[in-house]
Amino acid sequence: MAALGQTTKLMKMHLLRSAAAFVLSVVLCACPETTVPDGFGAGPVPLKPVEWEGTWSPVDEPGERFAFKVLNAEQGLLELSESMGEGKDEVFTLALRQPVDGKIERGVCFAILKDKKKPAGGLHLLRADGKGRSFLLWAIDHKIVNAALKAGELKGNVITDKDGDHNSLAVDATNSATLLAPRFWNWTEPTIMVRR
């Protein structure tokens, strides 16, 4: 009898976890997004492999680990892979791009995070410590970008579908300069990544 009760309890926990995962995936898929093509920004940020290659994880999720590998140091291109178990990996690229030609403005650069199979990726702002130990990653404020696109302040498209508005920014020098304004970023919610 106790074994039956234990089995029923485990089944309920599994069902609850599955339901929670489903709800989370629906919420994430319904979120607005802001994407940019690979060439966004003023140029690549050259990388030093010693500062980037290795295992990294978010401070608030130490069990979530990403293997970083420099794909092209001159082009500022990294590959990130996360093991999903059973020999399956999720693979992304992270392209670091200069906001202003020839330099990293105010210590930050653009970071384009994307699934390797997709032509465009999500735009972030990144500040590395320069010692290969940590970096901060800020998400863009989709609502502010959306309003700026509709007002003509930024160049690109707004695609509306059942999930809401999706922003697609054009490769344009005025976009890079405009996006350096603090109002476009979620400053209070950085992802802090550390080397493990």
ABEGO torsion letter per residue (X at the ends): XAAAAAAAAAAAAAAAAAAAAAAAAAAAAABBBBBBBAABEAEBBBBBAAAABEBBBBAABAABBBBBBBABAAAGBBBBBBBAEGGBBBBBBBBBBBABBGBBBGGBBBBBBBBAABABBBBBBBBBAGAGABBBBBBBBAAAAAAAAAAGABBEBBBBBAAEBBBBBBBBAAAAAAAABAAABBAABBBBBBBX
